[in-house]
Amino acid sequence: MDLIVGDSDGTVTVFSRRQMLSKRIIGAAITHLEMYEDAIGGFEIISGGVDGIVTSFHPHDSRWRCNVGEESARLYTGSATAGHSPSIRCLLSAKLEDTDGLSIAYTLVCDGWPLLHFLSKGERIMTISLPAVINTMCTGYFSRSSRNANADKFCDKQQIALAGQNGDIYIMENYKISSFFSVGYPVTKLLRYRPRGLKNTSPDVLICAGHRNELKAYHNGNHLTTYETEDWIHDMTLGDIDADDNEELVLGLLNQTILVLKFQVYIDK
């Protein structure tokens, strides 16, 4: 598969080798798409919609559906219930270790409620309460674990970075949520970047973009740099655009401008 597209009509179209492979009507407008990989190398396409329903399918057959928005409304125990939306804000495929050290493949889901749901094969395995509604998340190694602060290895388990609507960034490690740093405005995109030559004991760089004409980069919770843009950043990714064996940062702005940035990160840590 080369390209998967979800639209406001609730249709997901899959392209392969520059031809349309399949078209599937999900129902409500699509807000997020994610590729899920299980523990044995299999894959599923996961979609989330404005109606709060998460759907899993292959190009030619359906797998499962889960009404996450309904689960959020039932599970939320906070005092303020007005204004929360069932719309799926972000999905993330992640392999996390359980208490016995076994790797489990999850689909992590956040909607308009301050909750993080863990799905496996369409079943909600667990839900964690969050300090804020989450807009986006990504995997990586972003913070030196307090229990490993003096060890040669900065972290022995994968971490999840979560960006809140309140402008704060959180880290999940060992299924526990902790505050990391504050950007100061709602963050809608997170991107993990590992510069070439970074020491094995050094955390990844976390690039943040949201409701301001700029992007910010952080390392181990410390601000590295800010790059100003003409408009808000709608999406961003990393890729070797000019085949020079170095990754460039590609930004898509709300004013329909595409920026390709060449950059270097120097971290003396």
C-alpha positions as CSV (number, residue, x, y, z in Angstrom):
1,M,0.0,0.0,0.0
2,D,1.3,3.4,-1.0
3,L,-1.4,5.8,0.3
4,I,-4.5,5.7,2.5
5,V,-6.9,8.6,2.4
6,G,-9.9,9.3,4.6
7,D,-12.4,12.1,3.7
8,S,-15.2,14.1,5.3
9,D,-17.8,11.8,3.7
10,G,-16.6,8.9,5.8
11,T,-14.8,7.0,3.0
12,V,-11.4,5.5,3.2
13,T,-9.6,4.9,-0.1
14,V,-6.4,2.7,-0.4
15,F,-4.0,3.2,-3.2
16,S,-1.2,0.7,-4.3
17,R,1.2,1.1,-7.2
18,R,-0.5,4.3,-8.2
19,Q,-3.9,2.6,-8.6
20,M,-6.9,2.5,-6.3
21,L,-6.9,-0.8,-4.4
22,S,-10.1,-0.5,-2.4
23,K,-12.7,2.0,-1.2
24,R,-14.6,1.5,2.0
25,I,-17.5,3.6,3.5
26,I,-16.9,3.9,7.2
27,G,-19.8,6.2,8.0
28,A,-18.9,9.4,9.7
29,A,-16.3,11.9,8.6
30,I,-12.7,10.5,9.2
31,T,-10.6,12.4,11.6
32,H,-7.6,10.1,11.9
33,L,-5.9,7.1,10.3
34,E,-3.3,4.8,11.7
35,M,-1.5,1.6,10.6
36,Y,-1.7,-1.0,13.4
37,E,1.0,-3.7,13.6
38,D,0.5,-6.7,15.8
39,A,3.1,-8.7,17.7
40,I,3.6,-11.2,14.8
41,G,3.9,-8.7,12.0
42,G,0.3,-8.5,10.8
43,F,-1.3,-5.2,10.0
44,E,-4.7,-3.5,10.1
45,I,-5.9,0.0,9.0
46,I,-7.4,1.8,11.9
47,S,-9.7,4.8,11.4
48,G,-11.4,7.2,13.8
49,G,-14.4,9.4,13.1
50,V,-16.3,12.4,14.4
51,D,-18.9,10.0,15.9
52,G,-16.3,8.5,18.3
53,I,-16.2,5.1,16.5
54,V,-12.9,3.4,15.8
55,T,-12.9,0.9,12.9
56,S,-10.3,-1.7,11.9
57,F,-10.2,-3.2,8.5
58,H,-8.0,-4.6,5.7
59,P,-8.4,-3.4,2.1
60,H,-10.9,-6.1,1.4
61,D,-12.5,-7.1,4.7
62,S,-13.7,-5.6,8.0
63,R,-12.2,-6.5,11.4
64,W,-13.8,-4.7,14.3
65,R,-15.5,-1.5,15.5
66,C,-15.4,0.1,18.9
67,N,-17.5,3.0,20.1
68,V,-14.8,4.8,22.1
69,G,-16.9,8.0,22.4
70,E,-19.7,6.1,24.2
71,E,-17.1,4.4,26.4
72,S,-15.6,7.8,27.3
73,A,-19.0,9.3,28.3
74,R,-19.7,6.2,30.5
75,L,-16.2,6.1,32.2
76,Y,-15.5,9.8,32.8
77,T,-15.8,10.7,36.5
78,G,-14.9,14.4,36.4
79,S,-17.3,17.1,37.5
80,A,-17.5,19.0,34.2
81,T,-19.2,16.9,31.5
82,A,-20.4,19.6,29.2
83,G,-18.5,20.5,26.1
84,H,-16.8,17.1,25.6
85,S,-16.9,15.7,22.0
86,P,-16.9,12.1,21.0
87,S,-14.8,12.9,17.9
88,I,-11.5,10.9,17.7
89,R,-8.6,13.3,18.0
90,C,-5.7,10.9,17.7
91,L,-4.8,7.2,17.3
92,L,-1.4,5.6,17.9
93,S,-0.2,2.0,17.3
94,A,2.3,1.1,20.0
95,K,3.9,-2.0,21.5
96,L,4.2,-1.7,25.3
97,E,5.5,-4.0,27.9
98,D,3.2,-5.4,30.6
99,T,4.2,-6.0,34.2
100,D,5.7,-9.4,33.2
101,G,7.9,-7.8,30.5
102,L,5.8,-9.2,27.6
103,S,5.3,-6.9,24.6
104,I,1.6,-6.1,23.8
105,A,0.4,-4.3,20.7
106,Y,-2.2,-1.7,21.4
107,T,-4.1,0.9,19.6
108,L,-4.1,4.0,21.8
109,V,-7.1,6.3,21.4
110,C,-7.9,9.8,22.6
111,D,-11.2,11.7,21.9
112,G,-12.7,14.9,23.3
113,W,-12.6,13.6,26.8
114,P,-9.5,13.6,29.1
115,L,-9.0,9.9,28.8
116,L,-6.5,7.5,27.1
117,H,-8.0,4.2,25.9
118,F,-6.0,1.0,25.2
119,L,-7.6,-1.2,22.6
120,S,-6.5,-4.7,21.5
121,K,-8.4,-6.5,18.8
122,G,-11.4,-4.2,19.2
123,E,-11.7,-4.7,23.0
124,R,-11.0,-1.9,25.5
125,I,-8.3,-3.3,27.8
126,M,-7.9,-0.3,30.1
127,T,-8.4,3.4,30.3
128,I,-6.2,6.0,32.0
129,S,-7.5,9.4,33.2
130,L,-5.5,12.4,31.9
131,P,-4.9,15.9,33.1
132,A,-6.2,17.4,29.8
133,V,-7.8,16.6,26.5
134,I,-5.1,15.2,24.2
135,N,-4.7,16.4,20.6
136,T,-1.8,14.2,19.4
137,M,0.8,11.7,20.6
138,C,3.9,9.9,19.4
139,T,6.3,7.2,20.6
140,G,10.0,7.5,21.4
141,Y,12.4,8.0,24.3
142,F,12.0,11.6,25.4
143,S,12.8,11.8,29.1
144,R,15.5,10.2,31.2
145,S,13.7,8.0,33.6
146,S,14.2,9.1,37.2
147,R,15.1,5.6,38.2
148,N,17.6,5.4,35.4
149,A,19.0,9.0,35.7
150,N,22.5,7.8,36.5
151,A,22.5,4.7,34.3
152,D,24.2,4.3,31.0
153,K,20.9,3.7,29.3
154,F,18.5,6.6,29.6
155,C,15.3,4.6,29.4
156,D,14.6,0.9,29.3
157,K,11.0,1.1,28.0
158,Q,9.3,3.0,25.2
159,Q,7.6,6.3,26.2
160,I,4.6,8.0,24.8
161,A,4.5,11.8,24.5
162,L,1.0,13.3,24.6
163,A,0.2,16.9,23.7
164,G,-2.7,18.5,25.6
165,Q,-5.2,21.1,24.5
166,N,-4.0,23.1,27.5
167,G,-0.5,23.5,25.9
168,D,1.2,21.0,28.2
169,I,3.2,18.0,27.1
170,Y,3.0,14.8,29.1
171,I,5.0,11.6,29.1
172,M,3.6,8.1,29.7
173,E,6.0,5.5,31.0
174,N,5.1,2.2,32.7
175,Y,1.4,3.3,32.2
176,K,1.8,6.3,34.4
177,I,1.3,9.9,33.2
178,S,3.7,12.7,34.3
179,S,4.0,16.4,33.2
180,F,7.0,17.0,31.0
181,F,7.0,20.7,29.9
182,S,4.6,23.4,28.7
183,V,4.6,24.9,25.2
184,G,2.2,27.6,26.2
185,Y,-0.5,27.0,23.5
186,P,-2.5,24.0,22.2
187,V,-0.2,21.6,20.4
188,T,-1.7,19.6,17.5
189,K,1.3,17.9,16.1
190,L,4.2,16.0,17.7
191,L,7.2,14.5,15.8
192,R,10.0,12.4,17.1
193,Y,13.4,13.2,15.6
194,R,16.7,11.5,16.4
195,P,19.7,13.5,15.0
196,R,22.6,11.6,13.5
197,G,25.4,11.2,15.9
198,L,23.3,11.6,19.0
199,K,24.7,9.5,21.9
200,N,22.9,6.3,22.7
201,T,22.2,7.6,26.2
202,S,20.6,10.8,25.0
203,P,16.8,11.2,24.5
204,D,15.1,11.9,21.2
205,V,14.3,15.5,20.1
206,L,10.6,16.3,20.3
207,I,9.2,18.7,17.7
208,C,6.0,20.5,18.5
209,A,3.5,22.6,16.4
210,G,0.1,24.0,17.1
211,H,-1.9,27.1,17.4
212,R,0.9,29.6,16.6
213,N,2.9,30.5,13.5
214,E,5.9,28.5,14.6
215,L,7.4,25.1,15.6
216,K,9.5,24.4,18.7
217,A,12.0,21.7,19.3
218,Y,12.8,20.2,22.8
219,H,15.4,17.8,24.1
220,N,14.8,16.1,27.5
221,G,12.2,18.7,28.2
222,N,14.5,21.7,27.5
223,H,13.7,24.2,24.7
224,L,16.3,23.9,21.8
225,T,15.0,26.3,19.2
226,T,11.9,28.0,17.6
227,Y,11.3,28.4,13.9
228,E,8.7,30.9,12.8
229,T,6.3,30.2,9.9
230,E,3.8,32.2,7.8
231,D,0.8,30.3,9.2
232,W,-0.2,27.5,11.5
233,I,1.4,24.1,10.8
234,H,-1.3,21.7,9.7
235,D,1.0,18.7,9.4
236,M,4.7,17.7,9.4
237,T,6.9,14.8,8.6
238,L,10.5,13.8,8.1
239,G,12.0,12.5,4.9
240,D,15.1,12.5,2.7
241,I,13.6,14.7,0.0
242,D,16.7,15.3,-2.1
243,A,18.4,11.8,-1.6
244,D,21.4,13.3,0.2
245,D,21.2,10.8,3.0
246,N,19.9,13.4,5.4
247,E,16.4,13.9,6.7
248,E,14.5,17.1,5.9
249,L,11.6,18.5,7.8
250,V,8.5,18.9,5.6
251,L,5.7,21.3,6.8
252,G,2.2,21.7,5.5
253,L,0.8,25.1,6.4
254,L,-2.9,26.1,6.6
255,N,-2.3,28.7,3.8
256,Q,-1.6,25.7,1.5
257,T,2.2,26.3,1.6
258,I,4.6,23.4,1.7
259,L,8.0,24.1,3.4
260,V,11.0,21.8,3.3
261,L,13.6,22.6,5.9
262,K,17.2,21.5,6.1
263,F,18.4,21.6,9.6
264,Q,21.0,20.3,12.1
265,V,20.7,19.9,15.8
266,Y,23.7,20.2,18.0
267,I,23.3,18.7,21.5
268,D,26.3,18.8,23.8
269,K,24.9,16.2,26.2
